[in-house]
């Protein structure tokens, strides 16, 4: 399997199992716009997938959430 095919497979699984239930998902998404909301999956998909693939401590959904949390863009401070 090519790297592109593997990437596409992982993205499809994340979008199907994680993005579909995201409370911030935009109408018509996924995918959501790259900058609204600031989602690590849209901004840094290669890093998310690499972190999920290398996470041996968590089941798939939790590994995705951990990766997204670690890679999230900082928001405004109130």
C-alpha positions in Angstrom: 0.0 0.0 0.0 1.4 3.4 -0.9 1.9 6.1 1.6 -0.8 8.2 0.0 -3.3 5.3 0.1 -2.4 4.7 3.8 -2.8 8.4 4.6 -6.2 8.4 2.8 -7.3 5.3 4.7 -6.4 6.8 8.1 -8.0 10.1 7.3 -11.2 8.4 6.2 -11.3 6.4 9.4 -10.8 9.5 11.5 -13.4 11.5 9.6 -15.9 8.6 9.9 -15.3 7.7 13.6 -14.2 11.0 15.1 -15.1 14.0 13.0 -18.7 12.8 12.5 -19.4 13.3 16.2 -17.3 16.5 16.7 -19.4 19.2 18.4 -17.4 21.9 16.4 -18.0 20.3 13.1 -19.1 22.8 10.5 -22.2 22.2 8.4 -21.3 20.0 5.5 -18.2 18.8 7.2 -16.0 16.9 7.5 -13.7 18.3 6.3 -14.1 21.5 8.1 -12.5 24.7 6.8 -8.8 24.8 7.6 -9.1 27.8 9.9 -12.6 27.6 11.4 -12.4 26.0 13.9 -8.7 25.6 14.4 -8.6 21.8 14.2 -5.3 20.1 14.4 -6.6 17.5 12.0 -7.2 20.1 9.3 -4.0 22.1 10.1 -1.5 19.2 10.7 -3.0 16.0 9.4 0.3 14.2 8.9 1.4 14.8 12.5 -2.0 13.6 13.8 -1.9 10.4 11.9 1.7 9.7 12.9 0.9 10.2 16.5 -2.2 8.0 16.3 -0.2 5.2 14.5 2.5 5.3 17.1 0.3 5.5 20.2 0.3 2.0 21.7 -1.2 3.0 25.0 -4.7 4.0 23.8 -7.4 2.5 21.7 -8.0 4.3 18.4 -10.6 6.9 19.4 -8.6 8.0 22.5 -5.3 8.1 20.5 -7.0 10.5 18.0 -8.3 12.7 20.9 -4.8 12.7 22.6 -3.1 13.7 19.3 -5.6 16.4 18.6 -5.3 17.8 22.1 -1.5 17.8 21.9 -1.4 19.5 18.5 -4.3 22.0 19.0 -3.6 25.6 18.4 -3.7 27.8 21.4 -6.8 29.9 21.7 -7.3 33.4 22.9 -6.7 34.0 26.6 -9.6 35.6 28.4 
